[in-house]
Amino acid sequence: MASKGTASHNSSHSASHSAAHTEPHETDLAAGSSGIADLTRRQLANTASTTGALLRAMDTFQQTQQHMIQRAALLQERTADRLRNATSPIELVAIQSTVVLSGLSEWAQYSQELMLASLKAQSEFMRPAELQQQSAAQAANAAGPLFQAWQSVFSAPMSGTMAGMARHH
């Protein structure tokens, strides 16, 4: 009878003991899952932010190119009018020289605008990278409970086994 009572006591003690151990594991697992969900959310937000920066950079380059094309078209229209009204060969050479100098000036302005667009794009791309570094550090901190829960799932049975072995020896 005593052994039957002891077995009953041991099984109820074992059930309450395992319930006590399950609760922190579940809490750690829920906290870790929440951390992973937060990490995923931040990664998706960073991806969308980087995509937005890429599209803004493409728009800036497209606008720069569009402005250059508009200026070149205007220069060609003015050159055509001047060539139609030219009356001497010297005037034709002067118009062509003006076109060449204007082209060089336009090229220098276009190059400068491209460099400015590149700097703007670079600053746009650096901002999401800084945000990604911050969110990665926060995610590592948030994922800590998940790793603890995972580790405790494997270490708790081993601790129980080791304790049981120590009692029998």
Secondary structure, DSSP 8 states (H G I E B T S, - for coil): -HHHHHHHHHHHHHHHHHHHHHHHHHHHHHHHHHHHHHHHHHHHHHHHHHHHHHHHHHHHHHHHHHHHHHHHHHHHHHHHHHHHH--SHHHHHHHHHHHHHHHHHHHHHHHHHHHHHHHHHHHHHHHHHHHHHHHHHHHHHHHHHHHHHHHHHHHHHHHHHHHHHHHH-
